[in-house]
Amino acid sequence: QAQLVESGGGLVQPGGSLRLSCVASRFTFSLYVMNWYRQVPGKERELVATITSTGGSTNYADSVKGRFTISRDNAKYAVYLQMNSLKPEDTAVYYCNALLNTLNYWGRGTLVTVSS
């Protein structure tokens, strides 16, 4: 059974930074596009950032462009989300997602709270 485990969430003040990590296991990580999503209770899950299987291309939601950076290390089976200049509206549960054609895996999420 494929597994994704997120970590790195927590409480941070506005303007601060956090780095989320997601470690994968039990599937061929280097073949998969990796995504970070976030969800606020009562709202739909939002795609935040995407990185291709080789890491050669990335894409971001307009709301985080210039503040968040997605990266991956295929040797470590890991994907990261560096979040800078955090705002209260970034508060959400952040989920790691692996996608390859019809194969679609999710982690359980890590909570990020941006508050003073």
DOKOLTI-789908 format. One record per residue: residue in one letter; residue number from 1; y, z, x of N, C-alpha, C in turn. Coordinates in steps of 0.05 Angstrom, whole numbers. Layout:
<pts>
kollum=A migu=NUM nv=Y nw=Z nu=X cav=Y caw=Z cau=X cv=Y cw=Z cu=X
...
</pts>
This chain:
<pts>
kollum=Q migu=1 nv=-24 nw=0 nu=17 cav=0 caw=0 cau=0 cv=25 cw=0 cu=18
kollum=A migu=2 nv=42 nw=-20 nu=14 cav=67 caw=-22 cau=29 cv=84 cw=3 cu=24
kollum=Q migu=3 nv=98 nw=11 nu=45 cav=115 caw=35 cau=42 cv=142 cw=31 cu=55
kollum=L migu=4 nv=163 nw=41 nu=42 cav=190 caw=41 cau=53 cv=201 cw=69 cu=50
kollum=V migu=5 nv=211 nw=81 nu=71 cav=221 caw=108 cau=70 cv=250 cw=108 cu=81
kollum=E migu=6 nv=269 nw=115 nu=63 cav=297 caw=117 cau=71 cv=304 cw=145 cu=81
kollum=S migu=7 nv=324 nw=146 nu=98 cav=334 caw=171 cau=107 cv=363 cw=168 cu=115
kollum=G migu=8 nv=377 nw=190 nu=119 cav=405 caw=189 cau=130 cv=426 cw=194 cu=109
kollum=G migu=9 nv=419 nw=197 nu=84 cav=439 caw=203 cau=64 cv=449 cw=232 cu=66
kollum=G migu=10 nv=470 nw=238 nu=51 cav=481 caw=265 cau=52 cv=509 cw=265 cu=41
kollum=L migu=11 nv=522 nw=287 nu=45 cav=550 caw=291 cau=36 cv=569 cw=284 cu=59
kollum=V migu=12 nv=589 nw=268 nu=53 cav=609 caw=260 cau=73 cv=636 cw=259 cu=60
kollum=Q migu=13 nv=657 nw=265 nu=75 cav=684 caw=264 cau=64 cv=694 cw=235 cu=63
kollum=P migu=14 nv=712 nw=229 nu=45 cav=724 caw=202 cau=44 cv=735 cw=195 cu=72
kollum=G migu=15 nv=730 nw=170 nu=80 cav=738 caw=160 cau=106 cv=717 cw=164 cu=127
kollum=G migu=16 nv=696 nw=179 nu=121 cav=675 caw=185 cau=140 cv=655 cw=163 cu=142
kollum=S migu=17 nv=634 nw=168 nu=158 cav=613 caw=149 cau=163 cv=585 cw=161 cu=160
kollum=L migu=18 nv=567 nw=144 nu=153 cav=538 caw=151 cau=152 cv=522 cw=127 cu=161
kollum=R migu=19 nv=499 nw=132 nu=172 cav=480 caw=111 cau=179 cv=454 cw=116 cu=165
kollum=L migu=20 nv=447 nw=98 nu=147 cav=421 caw=99 cau=133 cv=400 cw=85 cu=149
kollum=S migu=21 nv=376 nw=95 nu=148 cav=353 caw=82 cau=160 cv=331 cw=78 cu=140
kollum=C migu=22 nv=315 nw=58 nu=144 cav=292 caw=53 cau=126 cv=270 cw=43 cu=145
kollum=V migu=23 nv=248 nw=58 nu=144 cav=225 caw=51 cau=161 cv=203 cw=41 cu=143
kollum=A migu=24 nv=192 nw=18 nu=151 cav=171 caw=5 cau=135 cv=144 cw=9 cu=148
kollum=S migu=25 nv=123 nw=6 nu=131 cav=96 caw=8 cau=141 cv=77 cw=-7 cu=122
kollum=R migu=26 nv=55 nw=-16 nu=133 cav=33 caw=-28 cau=118 cv=39 cw=-55 cu=107
kollum=F migu=27 nv=58 nw=-69 nu=119 cav=62 caw=-97 cau=114 cv=76 cw=-110 cu=138
kollum=T migu=28 nv=76 nw=-136 nu=139 cav=87 caw=-150 cau=162 cv=117 cw=-152 cu=159
kollum=F migu=29 nv=130 nw=-131 nu=169 cav=159 caw=-127 cau=165 cv=176 cw=-152 cu=174
kollum=S migu=30 nv=168 nw=-164 nu=196 cav=185 caw=-185 cau=207 cv=186 cw=-211 cu=190
kollum=L migu=31 nv=169 nw=-212 nu=170 cav=169 caw=-236 cau=152 cv=188 cw=-233 cu=128
kollum=Y migu=32 nv=197 nw=-208 nu=124 cav=211 caw=-202 cau=99 cv=241 cw=-202 cu=102
kollum=V migu=33 nv=255 nw=-213 nu=82 cav=283 caw=-207 cau=78 cv=286 cw=-178 cu=70
kollum=M migu=34 nv=306 nw=-164 nu=82 cav=310 caw=-136 cau=75 cv=337 cw=-133 cu=62
kollum=N migu=35 nv=338 nw=-116 nu=41 cav=362 caw=-111 cau=26 cv=367 cw=-81 cu=24
kollum=W migu=36 nv=392 nw=-74 nu=21 cav=400 caw=-48 cau=12 cv=414 cw=-51 cu=-15
kollum=Y migu=37 nv=404 nw=-35 nu=-34 cav=416 caw=-33 cau=-60 cv=427 cw=-5 cu=-64
kollum=R migu=38 nv=444 nw=-2 nu=-84 cav=452 caw=25 cau=-92 cv=454 cw=27 cu=-123
kollum=Q migu=39 nv=451 nw=51 nu=-132 cav=452 caw=55 cau=-161 cv=465 cw=82 cu=-168
kollum=V migu=40 nv=483 nw=80 nu=-187 cav=496 caw=103 cau=-198 cv=484 cw=108 cu=-226
kollum=P migu=41 nv=478 nw=133 nu=-233 cav=466 caw=139 cau=-259 cv=481 cw=125 cu=-282
kollum=G migu=42 nv=466 nw=112 nu=-299 cav=478 caw=98 cau=-322 cv=487 cw=70 cu=-316
kollum=K migu=43 nv=485 nw=62 nu=-291 cav=493 caw=34 cau=-283 cv=470 cw=19 cu=-272
kollum=E migu=44 nv=473 nw=-8 nu=-271 cav=453 caw=-24 cau=-259 cv=452 cw=-22 cu=-229
kollum=R migu=45 nv=428 nw=-27 nu=-218 cav=426 caw=-26 cau=-189 cv=442 cw=-50 cu=-177
kollum=E migu=46 nv=457 nw=-44 nu=-156 cav=475 caw=-64 cau=-144 cv=465 cw=-72 cu=-116
kollum=L migu=47 nv=464 nw=-98 nu=-111 cav=458 caw=-107 cau=-84 cv=481 cw=-102 cu=-65
kollum=V migu=48 nv=477 nw=-88 nu=-44 cav=498 caw=-81 cau=-25 cv=499 cw=-99 cu=-1
kollum=A migu=49 nv=475 nw=-103 nu=11 cav=473 caw=-119 cau=36 cv=446 cw=-131 cu=39
kollum=T migu=50 nv=445 nw=-154 nu=52 cav=421 caw=-169 cau=57 cv=420 cw=-178 cu=86
kollum=I migu=51 nv=395 nw=-178 nu=97 cav=392 caw=-189 cau=124 cv=366 cw=-206 cu=124
kollum=T migu=52 nv=367 nw=-229 nu=137 cav=344 caw=-247 cau=137 cv=322 cw=-235 cu=156
kollum=S migu=53 nv=299 nw=-248 nu=155 cav=276 caw=-237 cau=169 cv=280 cw=-234 cu=199
kollum=T migu=54 nv=295 nw=-253 nu=210 cav=300 caw=-252 cau=239 cv=325 cw=-237 cu=246
kollum=G migu=55 nv=340 nw=-230 nu=226 cav=366 caw=-216 cau=231 cv=389 cw=-235 cu=237
kollum=G migu=56 nv=384 nw=-261 nu=235 cav=404 caw=-280 cau=242 cv=426 cw=-284 cu=222
kollum=S migu=57 nv=422 nw=-274 nu=198 cav=443 caw=-278 cau=178 cv=444 cw=-253 cu=160
kollum=T migu=58 nv=469 nw=-246 nu=153 cav=473 caw=-223 cau=135 cv=492 cw=-231 cu=113
kollum=N migu=59 nv=491 nw=-215 nu=92 cav=509 caw=-219 cau=69 cv=516 cw=-192 cu=57
kollum=Y migu=60 nv=540 nw=-190 nu=46 cav=549 caw=-165 cau=35 cv=563 cw=-168 cu=8
kollum=A migu=61 nv=561 nw=-147 nu=-8 cav=577 caw=-146 cau=-32 cv=606 cw=-144 cu=-25
kollum=D migu=62 nv=623 nw=-156 nu=-41 cav=652 caw=-156 cau=-35 cv=662 cw=-127 cu=-33
kollum=S migu=63 nv=650 nw=-109 nu=-47 cav=660 caw=-81 cau=-48 cv=656 cw=-67 cu=-21
kollum=V migu=64 nv=638 nw=-77 nu=-4 cav=632 caw=-63 cau=21 cv=638 cw=-80 cu=45
kollum=K migu=65 nv=646 nw=-105 nu=41 cav=650 caw=-123 cau=63 cv=672 cw=-112 cu=82
kollum=G migu=66 nv=666 nw=-113 nu=108 cav=684 caw=-102 cau=128 cv=681 cw=-72 cu=133
kollum=R migu=67 nv=665 nw=-58 nu=116 cav=661 caw=-30 cau=120 cv=632 cw=-23 cu=127
kollum=F migu=68 nv=613 nw=-39 nu=116 cav=584 caw=-34 cau=119 cv=573 cw=-56 cu=137
kollum=T migu=69 nv=552 nw=-48 nu=153 cav=538 caw=-67 cau=170 cv=508 cw=-62 cu=167
kollum=I migu=70 nv=494 nw=-83 nu=161 cav=465 caw=-82 cau=159 cv=453 cw=-93 cu=185
kollum=S migu=71 nv=432 nw=-80 nu=195 cav=419 caw=-90 cau=219 cv=389 cw=-83 cu=217
kollum=R migu=72 nv=373 nw=-95 nu=234 cav=344 caw=-90 cau=234 cv=333 cw=-90 cu=262
kollum=D migu=73 nv=311 nw=-76 nu=265 cav=296 caw=-77 cau=290 cv=267 cw=-82 cu=282
kollum=N migu=74 nv=258 nw=-107 nu=285 cav=231 caw=-114 cau=277 cv=210 cw=-101 cu=293
kollum=A migu=75 nv=216 nw=-94 nu=318 cav=196 caw=-80 cau=334 cv=191 cw=-52 cu=324
kollum=K migu=76 nv=211 nw=-40 nu=311 cav=209 caw=-13 cau=301 cv=204 cw=-12 cu=271
kollum=Y migu=77 nv=201 nw=-36 nu=259 cav=196 caw=-37 cau=230 cv=219 cw=-22 cu=215
kollum=A migu=78 nv=243 nw=-27 nu=223 cav=265 caw=-11 cau=212 cv=289 cw=-29 cu=205
kollum=V migu=79 nv=303 nw=-20 nu=184 cav=328 caw=-33 cau=176 cv=349 cw=-10 cu=173
kollum=Y migu=80 nv=374 nw=-17 nu=179 cav=395 caw=4 cau=179 cv=418 cw=-6 cu=163
kollum=L migu=81 nv=434 nw=14 nu=153 cav=459 caw=8 cau=140 cv=480 cw=27 cu=152
kollum=Q migu=82 nv=498 nw=16 nu=168 cav=520 caw=32 cau=178 cv=543 cw=31 cu=159
kollum=M migu=83 nv=551 nw=54 nu=149 cav=572 caw=55 cau=129 cv=596 cw=69 cu=140
kollum=N migu=84 nv=618 nw=55 nu=142 cav=643 caw=67 cau=152 cv=665 cw=67 cu=130
kollum=S migu=85 nv=685 nw=82 nu=135 cav=708 caw=83 cau=116 cv=698 cw=88 cu=88
kollum=L migu=86 nv=681 nw=107 nu=85 cav=668 caw=112 cau=59 cv=688 cw=121 cu=38
kollum=K migu=87 nv=684 nw=113 nu=13 cav=701 caw=119 cau=-9 cv=685 cw=134 cu=-30
kollum=P migu=88 nv=698 nw=149 nu=-47 cav=683 caw=163 cau=-69 cv=666 cw=144 cu=-86
kollum=E migu=89 nv=676 nw=120 nu=-89 cav=661 caw=101 cau=-106 cv=636 cw=90 cu=-92
kollum=D migu=90 nv=632 nw=97 nu=-67 cav=607 caw=91 cau=-53 cv=584 cw=111 cu=-60
kollum=T migu=91 nv=591 nw=132 nu=-73 cav=571 caw=152 cau=-81 cv=550 cw=139 cu=-98
kollum=A migu=92 nv=525 nw=142 nu=-90 cav=502 caw=129 cau=-104 cv=476 cw=137 cu=-90
kollum=V migu=93 nv=454 nw=130 nu=-103 cav=428 caw=130 cau=-89 cv=425 cw=103 cu=-77
kollum=Y migu=94 nv=419 nw=103 nu=-51 cav=415 caw=78 cau=-37 cv=385 cw=72 cu=-32
kollum=Y migu=95 nv=378 nw=48 nu=-39 cav=350 caw=40 cau=-38 cv=346 cw=17 cu=-18
kollum=C migu=96 nv=324 nw=19 nu=-4 cav=315 caw=-2 cau=14 cv=296 cw=-20 cu=-1
kollum=N migu=97 nv=298 nw=-47 nu=4 cav=281 caw=-66 cau=-10 cv=271 cw=-87 cu=9
kollum=A migu=98 nv=246 nw=-94 nu=7 cav=234 caw=-115 cau=23 cv=225 cw=-138 cu=4
kollum=L migu=99 nv=232 nw=-163 nu=11 cav=227 caw=-185 cau=-6 cv=216 cw=-209 cu=9
kollum=L migu=100 nv=193 nw=-219 nu=-1 cav=181 caw=-244 cau=9 cv=168 cw=-258 cu=-14
kollum=N migu=101 nv=181 nw=-279 nu=-23 cav=171 caw=-295 cau=-46 cv=168 cw=-276 cu=-70
kollum=T migu=102 nv=143 nw=-272 nu=-79 cav=139 caw=-255 cau=-102 cv=132 cw=-226 cu=-94
kollum=L migu=103 nv=131 nw=-221 nu=-69 cav=125 caw=-193 cau=-59 cv=152 cw=-178 cu=-57
kollum=N migu=104 nv=152 nw=-155 nu=-69 cav=178 caw=-141 cau=-72 cv=172 cw=-111 cu=-71
kollum=Y migu=105 nv=181 nw=-98 nu=-50 cav=175 caw=-69 cau=-46 cv=201 cw=-53 cu=-45
kollum=W migu=106 nv=199 nw=-29 nu=-55 cav=222 caw=-11 cau=-57 cv=216 cw=16 cu=-44
kollum=G migu=107 nv=236 nw=28 nu=-33 cav=234 caw=56 cau=-25 cv=242 cw=74 cu=-48
kollum=R migu=108 nv=242 nw=100 nu=-43 cav=249 caw=119 cau=-64 cv=278 cw=126 cu=-65
kollum=G migu=109 nv=293 nw=118 nu=-44 cav=321 caw=122 cau=-44 cv=331 cw=146 cu=-29
kollum=T migu=110 nv=356 nw=145 nu=-21 cav=369 caw=168 cau=-8 cv=397 cw=171 cu=-20
kollum=L migu=111 nv=405 nw=195 nu=-26 cav=430 caw=200 cau=-40 cv=453 cw=202 cu=-20
kollum=V migu=112 nv=474 nw=187 nu=-26 cav=499 caw=188 cau=-11 cv=520 cw=198 cu=-29
kollum=T migu=113 nv=533 nw=220 nu=-21 cav=555 caw=231 cau=-37 cv=580 cw=232 cu=-20
kollum=V migu=114 nv=601 nw=218 nu=-30 cav=627 caw=217 cau=-15 cv=647 cw=234 cu=-31
kollum=S migu=115 nv=654 nw=256 nu=-21 cav=671 caw=275 cau=-35 cv=685 cw=294 cu=-16
kollum=S migu=116 nv=709 nw=302 nu=-23 cav=723 caw=322 cau=-7 cv=719 cw=350 cu=-19
</pts>
